[in-house]
Amino acid sequence: MAGTYTQLLLHVVTSTKRRMPWITPDIAERLYPYIGGIIRAEKGTLFSIGGTEDHVHLYFRWRADAALSDLMRKVKSRATIWMHDAYPELPDFAWQEGYSAFSVSKSREAAVKEYINTQIEHHKKQDFKTELLRLFHAHSMEFDEKYVFD
């Protein structure tokens, strides 16, 4: 094949350090577009972003010539710098060190977007830990629970 063609769709979840409730609705209204800008600047396409006070879900298309770990390092470090500048009253804001990433089939795109867009309602019924472990099991991921949560 003469060219490289990919459709790398990812659902990534990352949380605030110690799952502190720093991302209020007012902050999310500004933070989410900023994160989208970071992903666009790195040549990705953000389709959906949502979350609660202590974590964020991202659904985006990523490129084949760059590591997801590099993107997530840039997203978290740049978003942290922005948070410290935009909200000096939150000098301790930080992200948890790791993240979780799940591949998404294009046929499941609508369901993933709906899931991300309804995080507030979803978390009225299920806490973050239960949610993340459910995602791990649904994707048949191998993990040791003692290393998942800080």
TIVO-2410 file (N, C-alpha, C; in nm, 3 decimals):
# residues 150
REC num residu      c1      c2      c3 atome chaine
REC   1      M   0.085  -0.117   0.000     N      A
REC   1      M   0.000   0.000   0.000    CA      A
REC   1      M   0.090   0.123   0.000     C      A
REC   2      A   0.058   0.219  -0.082     N      A
REC   2      A   0.143   0.337  -0.098    CA      A
REC   2      A   0.133   0.436   0.018     C      A
REC   3      G   0.020   0.439   0.086     N      A
REC   3      G   0.001   0.535   0.196    CA      A
REC   3      G  -0.030   0.464   0.326     C      A
REC   4      T  -0.034   0.542   0.432     N      A
REC   4      T  -0.071   0.491   0.563    CA      A
REC   4      T  -0.205   0.552   0.600     C      A
REC   5      Y  -0.301   0.467   0.631     N      A
REC   5      Y  -0.436   0.513   0.664    CA      A
REC   5      Y  -0.475   0.452   0.798     C      A
REC   6      T  -0.515   0.537   0.891     N      A
REC   6      T  -0.552   0.486   1.022    CA      A
REC   6      T  -0.680   0.554   1.071     C      A
REC   7      Q  -0.746   0.487   1.161     N      A
REC   7      Q  -0.861   0.543   1.232    CA      A
REC   7      Q  -0.842   0.499   1.377     C      A
REC   8      L  -0.759   0.572   1.449     N      A
REC   8      L  -0.726   0.537   1.587    CA      A
REC   8      L  -0.813   0.620   1.680     C      A
REC   9      L  -0.920   0.561   1.726     N      A
REC   9      L  -1.016   0.629   1.812    CA      A
REC   9      L  -0.994   0.582   1.955     C      A
REC  10      L  -0.982   0.678   2.046     N      A
REC  10      L  -0.949   0.646   2.184    CA      A
REC  10      L  -1.042   0.715   2.284     C      A
REC  11      H  -1.071   0.643   2.389     N      A
REC  11      H  -1.143   0.696   2.505    CA      A
REC  11      H  -1.042   0.694   2.618     C      A
REC  12      V  -1.005   0.813   2.666     N      A
REC  12      V  -0.904   0.825   2.772    CA      A
REC  12      V  -0.969   0.885   2.896     C      A
REC  13      V  -0.933   0.830   3.009     N      A
REC  13      V  -0.982   0.880   3.138    CA      A
REC  13      V  -0.862   0.918   3.223     C      A
REC  14      T  -0.865   1.038   3.278     N      A
REC  14      T  -0.761   1.080   3.370    CA      A
REC  14      T  -0.826   1.155   3.485     C      A
REC  15      S  -0.766   1.145   3.602     N      A
REC  15      S  -0.828   1.208   3.719    CA      A
REC  15      S  -0.733   1.308   3.782     C      A
REC  16      T  -0.791   1.392   3.866     N      A
REC  16      T  -0.711   1.486   3.941    CA      A
REC  16      T  -0.633   1.409   4.048     C      A
REC  17      K  -0.525   1.468   4.092     N      A
REC  17      K  -0.443   1.405   4.196    CA      A
REC  17      K  -0.529   1.381   4.321     C      A
REC  18      R  -0.520   1.258   4.371     N      A
REC  18      R  -0.599   1.213   4.487    CA      A
REC  18      R  -0.749   1.237   4.465     C      A
REC  19      R  -0.788   1.249   4.338     N      A
REC  19      R  -0.928   1.270   4.298    CA      A
REC  19      R  -0.990   1.388   4.374     C      A
REC  20      M  -0.913   1.495   4.383     N      A
REC  20      M  -0.962   1.617   4.447    CA      A
REC  20      M  -1.067   1.682   4.357     C      A
REC  21      P  -1.174   1.736   4.415     N      A
REC  21      P  -1.283   1.794   4.336    CA      A
REC  21      P  -1.254   1.936   4.288     C      A
REC  22      W  -1.151   1.952   4.206     N      A
REC  22      W  -1.108   2.083   4.159    CA      A
REC  22      W  -1.182   2.133   4.035     C      A
REC  23      I  -1.238   2.041   3.956     N      A
REC  23      I  -1.296   2.081   3.827    CA      A
REC  23      I  -1.446   2.109   3.844     C      A
REC  24      T  -1.475   2.228   3.891     N      A
REC  24      T  -1.615   2.270   3.908    CA      A
REC  24      T  -1.676   2.293   3.769     C      A
REC  25      P  -1.808   2.302   3.759     N      A
REC  25      P  -1.869   2.330   3.628    CA      A
REC  25      P  -1.816   2.457   3.562     C      A
REC  26      D  -1.792   2.562   3.639     N      A
REC  26      D  -1.738   2.685   3.582    CA      A
REC  26      D  -1.596   2.665   3.527     C      A
REC  27      I  -1.516   2.590   3.599     N      A
REC  27      I  -1.380   2.562   3.552    CA      A
REC  27      I  -1.385   2.472   3.429     C      A
REC  28      A  -1.469   2.369   3.433     N      A
REC  28      A  -1.481   2.277   3.319    CA      A
REC  28      A  -1.518   2.351   3.191     C      A
REC  29      E  -1.603   2.451   3.204     N      A
REC  29      E  -1.647   2.530   3.088    CA      A
REC  29      E  -1.530   2.596   3.016     C      A
REC  30      R  -1.425   2.626   3.088     N      A
REC  30      R  -1.305   2.686   3.028    CA      A
REC  30      R  -1.194   2.583   3.004     C      A
REC  31      L  -1.181   2.487   3.096     N      A
REC  31      L  -1.074   2.387   3.086    CA      A
REC  31      L  -1.094   2.294   2.967     C      A
REC  32      Y  -1.215   2.247   2.945     N      A
REC  32      Y  -1.239   2.150   2.839    CA      A
REC  32      Y  -1.201   2.204   2.701     C      A
REC  33      P  -1.241   2.326   2.665     N      A
REC  33      P  -1.196   2.379   2.535    CA      A
REC  33      P  -1.044   2.396   2.529     C      A
REC  34      Y  -0.984   2.429   2.641     N      A
REC  34      Y  -0.838   2.443   2.643    CA      A
REC  34      Y  -0.772   2.308   2.613     C      A
REC  35      I  -0.821   2.202   2.674     N      A
REC  35      I  -0.768   2.068   2.648    CA      A
REC  35      I  -0.789   2.032   2.501     C      A
REC  36      G  -0.906   2.067   2.447     N      A
REC  36      G  -0.931   2.042   2.306    CA      A
REC  36      G  -0.830   2.112   2.217     C      A
REC  37      G  -0.792   2.233   2.254     N      A
REC  37      G  -0.691   2.308   2.180    CA      A
REC  37      G  -0.555   2.241   2.184     C      A
REC  38      I  -0.521   2.183   2.297     N      A
REC  38      I  -0.394   2.111   2.308    CA      A
REC  38      I  -0.394   1.992   2.213     C      A
REC  39      I  -0.503   1.916   2.214     N      A
REC  39      I  -0.512   1.799   2.127    CA      A
REC  39      I  -0.505   1.840   1.980     C      A
REC  40      R  -0.575   1.948   1.943     N      A
REC  40      R  -0.568   1.997   1.804    CA      A
REC  40      R  -0.427   2.042   1.768     C      A
REC  41      A  -0.360   2.111   1.859     N      A
REC  41      A  -0.224   2.158   1.833    CA      A
REC  41      A  -0.128   2.041   1.811     C      A
REC  42      E  -0.160   1.927   1.869     N      A
REC  42      E  -0.078   1.807   1.852    CA      A
REC  42      E  -0.127   1.719   1.737     C      A
REC  43      K  -0.220   1.772   1.657     N      A
REC  43      K  -0.273   1.708   1.536    CA      A
REC  43      K  -0.366   1.591   1.564     C      A
REC  44      G  -0.439   1.601   1.673     N      A
REC  44      G  -0.545   1.506   1.702    CA      A
REC  44      G  -0.679   1.576   1.683     C      A
REC  45      T  -0.786   1.501   1.692     N      A
REC  45      T  -0.921   1.557   1.679    CA      A
REC  45      T  -1.005   1.515   1.798     C      A
REC  46      L  -1.041   1.610   1.882     N      A
REC  46      L  -1.125   1.581   1.998    CA      A
REC  46      L  -1.271   1.580   1.953     C      A
REC  47      F  -1.340   1.472   1.983     N      A
REC  47      F  -1.481   1.459   1.949    CA      A
REC  47      F  -1.572   1.487   2.068     C      A
REC  48      S  -1.526   1.451   2.187     N      A
REC  48      S  -1.610   1.469   2.305    CA      A
REC  48      S  -1.521   1.476   2.429     C      A
REC  49      I  -1.563   1.559   2.525     N      A
REC  49      I  -1.493   1.570   2.653    CA      A
REC  49      I  -1.598   1.595   2.760     C      A
REC  50      G  -1.582   1.531   2.873     N      A
REC  50      G  -1.675   1.549   2.983    CA      A
REC  50      G  -1.619   1.486   3.109     C      A
REC  51      G  -1.685   1.509   3.217     N      A
REC  51      G  -1.637   1.451   3.342    CA      A
REC  51      G  -1.708   1.510   3.461     C      A
REC  52      T  -1.642   1.499   3.574     N      A
REC  52      T  -1.695   1.552   3.698    CA      A
REC  52      T  -1.584   1.633   3.765     C      A
REC  53      E  -1.603   1.664   3.890     N      A
REC  53      E  -1.507   1.746   3.963    CA      A
REC  53      E  -1.370   1.681   3.976     C      A
REC  54      D  -1.363   1.548   3.965     N      A
REC  54      D  -1.236   1.481   3.992    CA      A
REC  54      D  -1.179   1.400   3.876     C      A
REC  55      H  -1.244   1.399   3.761     N      A
REC  55      H  -1.187   1.327   3.648    CA      A
REC  55      H  -1.246   1.374   3.516     C      A
REC  56      V  -1.174   1.342   3.408     N      A
REC  56      V  -1.214   1.384   3.274    CA      A
REC  56      V  -1.208   1.265   3.180     C      A
REC  57      H  -1.309   1.257   3.092     N      A
REC  57      H  -1.311   1.159   2.984    CA      A
REC  57      H  -1.289   1.233   2.853     C      A
REC  58      L  -1.203   1.178   2.769     N      A
REC  58      L  -1.176   1.234   2.637    CA      A
REC  58      L  -1.204   1.128   2.531     C      A
REC  59      Y  -1.268   1.166   2.424     N      A
REC  59      Y  -1.285   1.077   2.309    CA      A
REC  59      Y  -1.228   1.150   2.189     C      A
REC  60      F  -1.126   1.092   2.126     N      A
REC  60      F  -1.058   1.163   2.018    CA      A
REC  60      F  -0.994   1.066   1.919     C      A
REC  61      R  -0.962   1.120   1.801     N      A
REC  61      R  -0.886   1.047   1.701    CA      A
REC  61      R  -0.740   1.088   1.718     C      A
REC  62      W  -0.651   0.988   1.719     N      A
REC  62      W  -0.511   1.016   1.736    CA      A
REC  62      W  -0.434   0.970   1.613     C      A
REC  63      R  -0.316   1.021   1.599     N      A
REC  63      R  -0.233   0.995   1.482    CA      A
REC  63      R  -0.141   0.875   1.505     C      A
REC  64      A  -0.105   0.810   1.396     N      A
REC  64      A  -0.024   0.689   1.404    CA      A
REC  64      A   0.123   0.717   1.428     C      A
REC  65      D   0.167   0.839   1.404     N      A
REC  65      D   0.310   0.869   1.413    CA      A
REC  65      D   0.352   0.934   1.546     C      A
REC  66      A   0.266   0.928   1.645     N      A
REC  66      A   0.300   0.987   1.775    CA      A
REC  66      A   0.245   0.900   1.887     C      A
REC  67      A   0.318   0.897   1.997     N      A
REC  67      A   0.278   0.814   2.111    CA      A
REC  67      A   0.167   0.881   2.192     C      A
REC  68      L   0.072   0.802   2.233     N      A
REC  68      L  -0.035   0.851   2.320    CA      A
REC  68      L   0.024   0.904   2.451     C      A
REC  69      S   0.126   0.839   2.502     N      A
REC  69      S   0.186   0.884   2.628    CA      A
REC  69      S   0.243   1.025   2.615     C      A
REC  70      D   0.300   1.058   2.499     N      A
REC  70      D   0.351   1.194   2.478    CA      A
REC  70      D   0.236   1.294   2.477     C      A
REC  71      L   0.127   1.259   2.409     N      A
REC  71      L   0.010   1.348   2.406    CA      A
REC  71      L  -0.042   1.371   2.548     C      A
REC  72      M  -0.061   1.266   2.623     N      A
REC  72      M  -0.119   1.281   2.757    CA      A
REC  72      M  -0.027   1.359   2.849     C      A
REC  73      R   0.103   1.342   2.834     N      A
REC  73      R   0.198   1.422   2.914    CA      A
REC  73      R   0.180   1.571   2.881     C      A
REC  74      K   0.165   1.602   2.751     N      A
REC  74      K   0.147   1.741   2.709    CA      A
REC  74      K   0.011   1.795   2.756     C      A
REC  75      V  -0.093   1.716   2.741     N      A
REC  75      V  -0.225   1.761   2.786    CA      A
REC  75      V  -0.222   1.794   2.934     C      A
REC  76      K  -0.171   1.704   3.014     N      A
REC  76      K  -0.174   1.725   3.158    CA      A
REC  76      K  -0.080   1.837   3.203     C      A
REC  77      S   0.038   1.844   3.145     N      A
REC  77      S   0.130   1.950   3.189    CA      A
REC  77      S   0.082   2.087   3.143     C      A
REC  78      R   0.038   2.100   3.019     N      A
REC  78      R  -0.009   2.230   2.971    CA      A
REC  78      R  -0.138   2.273   3.040     C      A
REC  79      A  -0.228   2.178   3.063     N      A
REC  79      A  -0.353   2.211   3.132    CA      A
REC  79      A  -0.325   2.252   3.277     C      A
REC  80      T  -0.227   2.191   3.340     N      A
REC  80      T  -0.190   2.228   3.477    CA      A
REC  80      T  -0.134   2.370   3.482     C      A
REC  81      I  -0.046   2.401   3.389     N      A
REC  81      I   0.009   2.538   3.384    CA      A
REC  81      I  -0.104   2.638   3.362     C      A
REC  82      W  -0.194   2.607   3.270     N      A
REC  82      W  -0.308   2.695   3.243    CA      A
REC  82      W  -0.395   2.712   3.367     C      A
REC  83      M  -0.423   2.601   3.437     N      A
REC  83      M  -0.505   2.608   3.558    CA      A
REC  83      M  -0.438   2.699   3.662     C      A
REC  84      H  -0.309   2.685   3.681     N      A
REC  84      H  -0.239   2.768   3.780    CA      A
REC  84      H  -0.243   2.915   3.742     C      A
REC  85      D  -0.236   2.944   3.611     N      A
REC  85      D  -0.244   3.083   3.565    CA      A
REC  85      D  -0.386   3.138   3.575     C      A
REC  86      A  -0.483   3.059   3.530     N      A
REC  86      A  -0.622   3.104   3.526    CA      A
REC  86      A  -0.688   3.104   3.664     C      A
REC  87      Y  -0.644   3.013   3.751     N      A
REC  87      Y  -0.704   2.999   3.884    CA      A
REC  87      Y  -0.594   2.997   3.991     C      A
REC  88      P  -0.534   3.113   4.018     N      A
REC  88      P  -0.425   3.116   4.117    CA      A
REC  88      P  -0.468   3.069   4.256     C      A
REC  89      E  -0.599   3.070   4.281     N      A
REC  89      E  -0.648   3.020   4.410    CA      A
REC  89      E  -0.641   2.867   4.419     C      A
REC  90      L  -0.600   2.800   4.310     N      A
REC  90      L  -0.584   2.654   4.309    CA      A
REC  90      L  -0.438   2.615   4.283     C      A
REC  91      P  -0.345   2.660   4.367     N      A
REC  91      P  -0.203   2.633   4.340    CA      A
REC  91      P  -0.167   2.485   4.351     C      A
REC  92      D  -0.250   2.406   4.417     N      A
REC  92      D  -0.221   2.264   4.434    CA      A
REC  92      D  -0.281   2.177   4.325     C      A
REC  93      F  -0.352   2.239   4.229     N      A
REC  93      F  -0.414   2.158   4.123    CA      A
REC  93      F  -0.307   2.074   4.053     C      A
REC  94      A  -0.340   1.947   4.035     N      A
REC  94      A  -0.252   1.855   3.964    CA      A
REC  94      A  -0.334   1.736   3.915     C      A
REC  95      W  -0.280   1.667   3.818     N      A
REC  95      W  -0.342   1.545   3.767    CA      A
REC  95      W  -0.278   1.424   3.831     C      A
REC  96      Q  -0.354   1.316   3.840     N      A
REC  96      Q  -0.298   1.189   3.883    CA      A
REC  96      Q  -0.191   1.150   3.780     C      A
REC  97      E  -0.090   1.078   3.821     N      A
REC  97      E   0.021   1.047   3.733    CA      A
REC  97      E  -0.021   0.971   3.607     C      A
REC  98      G  -0.104   0.873   3.618     N      A
REC  98      G  -0.138   0.790   3.504    CA      A
REC  98      G  -0.267   0.828   3.436     C      A
REC  99      Y  -0.312   0.741   3.348     N      A
REC  99      Y  -0.439   0.756   3.277    CA      A
REC  99      Y  -0.480   0.618   3.229     C      A
REC 100      S  -0.602   0.606   3.184     N      A
REC 100      S  -0.651   0.482   3.125    CA      A
REC 100      S  -0.696   0.513   2.984     C      A
REC 101      A  -0.663   0.424   2.891     N      A
REC 101      A  -0.700   0.445   2.751    CA      A
REC 101      A  -0.764   0.319   2.695     C      A
REC 102      F  -0.871   0.340   2.620     N      A
REC 102      F  -0.947   0.230   2.562    CA      A
REC 102      F  -0.967   0.257   2.414     C      A
REC 103      S  -0.947   0.156   2.332     N      A
REC 103      S  -0.975   0.173   2.189    CA      A
REC 103      S  -1.127   0.171   2.169     C      A
REC 104      V  -1.171   0.245   2.068     N      A
REC 104      V  -1.314   0.258   2.041    CA      A
REC 104      V  -1.339   0.222   1.896     C      A
REC 105      S  -1.438   0.138   1.873     N      A
REC 105      S  -1.482   0.107   1.738    CA      A
REC 105      S  -1.571   0.220   1.687     C      A
REC 106      K  -1.556   0.257   1.562     N      A
REC 106      K  -1.639   0.364   1.504    CA      A
REC 106      K  -1.788   0.332   1.523     C      A
REC 107      S  -1.822   0.205   1.522     N      A
REC 107      S  -1.962   0.166   1.539    CA      A
REC 107      S  -2.015   0.197   1.679     C      A
REC 108      R  -1.927   0.218   1.775     N      A
REC 108      R  -1.967   0.249   1.913    CA      A
REC 108      R  -1.953   0.398   1.945     C      A
REC 109      E  -1.919   0.479   1.845     N      A
REC 109      E  -1.892   0.621   1.867    CA      A
REC 109      E  -2.008   0.694   1.935     C      A
REC 110      A  -2.128   0.676   1.888     N      A
REC 110      A  -2.242   0.747   1.946    CA      A
REC 110      A  -2.259   0.711   2.094     C      A
REC 111      A  -2.243   0.585   2.126     N      A
REC 111      A  -2.259   0.541   2.266    CA      A
REC 111      A  -2.149   0.601   2.354     C      A
REC 112      V  -2.026   0.607   2.304     N      A
REC 112      V  -1.916   0.662   2.382    CA      A
REC 112      V  -1.938   0.812   2.404     C      A
REC 113      K  -1.978   0.883   2.299     N      A
REC 113      K  -2.005   1.026   2.314    CA      A
REC 113      K  -2.117   1.051   2.415     C      A
REC 114      E  -2.223   0.974   2.407     N      A
REC 114      E  -2.335   0.988   2.501    CA      A
REC 114      E  -2.288   0.962   2.644     C      A
REC 115      Y  -2.208   0.859   2.662     N      A
REC 115      Y  -2.155   0.824   2.793    CA      A
REC 115      Y  -2.071   0.940   2.849     C      A
REC 116      I  -1.986   0.997   2.768     N      A
REC 116      I  -1.900   1.106   2.812    CA      A
REC 116      I  -1.982   1.232   2.840     C      A
REC 117      N  -2.079   1.259   2.755     N      A
REC 117      N  -2.159   1.381   2.770    CA      A
REC 117      N  -2.256   1.376   2.887     C      A
REC 118      T  -2.277   1.258   2.945     N      A
REC 118      T  -2.371   1.246   3.058    CA      A
REC 118      T  -2.299   1.202   3.186     C      A
REC 119      Q  -2.175   1.241   3.200     N      A
REC 119      Q  -2.098   1.202   3.318    CA      A
REC 119      Q  -2.159   1.250   3.449     C      A
REC 120      I  -2.209   1.370   3.453     N      A
REC 120      I  -2.267   1.422   3.578    CA      A
REC 120      I  -2.382   1.333   3.623     C      A
REC 121      E  -2.473   1.301   3.532     N      A
REC 121      E  -2.586   1.214   3.567    CA      A
REC 121      E  -2.539   1.074   3.602     C      A
REC 122      H  -2.443   1.024   3.525     N      A
REC 122      H  -2.390   0.889   3.548    CA      A
REC 122      H  -2.333   0.876   3.689     C      A
REC 123      H  -2.263   0.979   3.735     N      A
REC 123      H  -2.198   0.968   3.866    CA      A
REC 123      H  -2.290   0.996   3.984     C      A
REC 124      K  -2.414   1.022   3.956     N      A
REC 124      K  -2.513   1.025   4.064    CA      A
REC 124      K  -2.545   0.883   4.107     C      A
REC 125      K  -2.514   0.785   4.020     N      A
REC 125      K  -2.546   0.645   4.047    CA      A
REC 125      K  -2.423   0.558   4.072     C      A
REC 126      Q  -2.306   0.603   4.023     N      A
REC 126      Q  -2.187   0.518   4.031    CA      A
REC 126      Q  -2.063   0.604   4.057     C      A
REC 127      D  -1.980   0.561   4.153     N      A
REC 127      D  -1.860   0.640   4.183    CA      A
REC 127      D  -1.749   0.612   4.081     C      A
REC 128      F  -1.646   0.695   4.085     N      A
REC 128      F  -1.537   0.687   3.988    CA      A
REC 128      F  -1.466   0.552   3.991     C      A
REC 129      K  -1.437   0.502   4.110     N      A
REC 129      K  -1.366   0.374   4.121    CA      A
REC 129      K  -1.446   0.261   4.057     C      A
REC 130      T  -1.573   0.254   4.087     N      A
REC 130      T  -1.658   0.151   4.028    CA      A
REC 130      T  -1.664   0.165   3.876     C      A
REC 131      E  -1.676   0.290   3.831     N      A
REC 131      E  -1.682   0.317   3.687    CA      A
REC 131      E  -1.555   0.269   3.617     C      A
REC 132      L  -1.440   0.306   3.669     N      A
REC 132      L  -1.315   0.270   3.603    CA      A
REC 132      L  -1.293   0.119   3.602     C      A
REC 133      L  -1.321   0.054   3.713     N      A
REC 133      L  -1.306  -0.092   3.717    CA      A
REC 133      L  -1.402  -0.159   3.620     C      A
REC 134      R  -1.523  -0.104   3.605     N      A
REC 134      R  -1.619  -0.158   3.508    CA      A
REC 134      R  -1.564  -0.145   3.365     C      A
REC 135      L  -1.502  -0.030   3.335     N      A
REC 135      L  -1.441  -0.011   3.203    CA      A
REC 135      L  -1.327  -0.110   3.180     C      A
REC 136      F  -1.245  -0.131   3.281     N      A
REC 136      F  -1.135  -0.228   3.269    CA      A
REC 136      F  -1.190  -0.366   3.236     C      A
REC 137      H  -1.293  -0.407   3.308     N      A
REC 137      H  -1.352  -0.540   3.285    CA      A
REC 137      H  -1.418  -0.547   3.147     C      A
REC 138      A  -1.489  -0.443   3.108     N      A
REC 138      A  -1.557  -0.441   2.978    CA      A
REC 138      A  -1.457  -0.453   2.863     C      A
REC 139      H  -1.335  -0.403   2.884     N      A
REC 139      H  -1.233  -0.407   2.779    CA      A
REC 139      H  -1.134  -0.522   2.801     C      A
REC 140      S  -1.165  -0.611   2.894     N      A
REC 140      S  -1.081  -0.727   2.925    CA      A
REC 140      S  -0.935  -0.687   2.950     C      A
REC 141      M  -0.918  -0.578   3.025     N      A
REC 141      M  -0.783  -0.530   3.057    CA      A
REC 141      M  -0.728  -0.606   3.178     C      A
REC 142      E  -0.599  -0.634   3.170     N      A
REC 142      E  -0.532  -0.694   3.285    CA      A
REC 142      E  -0.481  -0.580   3.373     C      A
REC 143      F  -0.503  -0.591   3.503     N      A
REC 143      F  -0.459  -0.487   3.595    CA      A
REC 143      F  -0.452  -0.542   3.736     C      A
REC 144      D  -0.377  -0.475   3.819     N      A
REC 144      D  -0.370  -0.507   3.960    CA      A
REC 144      D  -0.433  -0.389   4.033     C      A
REC 145      E  -0.545  -0.410   4.097     N      A
REC 145      E  -0.622  -0.301   4.158    CA      A
REC 145      E  -0.540  -0.219   4.257     C      A
REC 146      K  -0.441  -0.280   4.321     N      A
REC 146      K  -0.363  -0.203   4.420    CA      A
REC 146      K  -0.279  -0.093   4.355     C      A
REC 147      Y  -0.262  -0.099   4.220     N      A
REC 147      Y  -0.186   0.004   4.150    CA      A
REC 147      Y  -0.275   0.100   4.070     C      A
REC 148      V  -0.405   0.079   4.073     N      A
REC 148      V  -0.496   0.161   3.992    CA      A
REC 148      V  -0.527   0.294   4.061     C      A
REC 149      F  -0.550   0.292   4.189     N      A
REC 149      F  -0.592   0.412   4.261    CA      A
REC 149      F  -0.484   0.454   4.360     C      A
REC 150      D  -0.463   0.587   4.369     N      A
REC 150      D  -0.360   0.635   4.461    CA      A
REC 150      D  -0.418   0.658   4.599     C      A
***
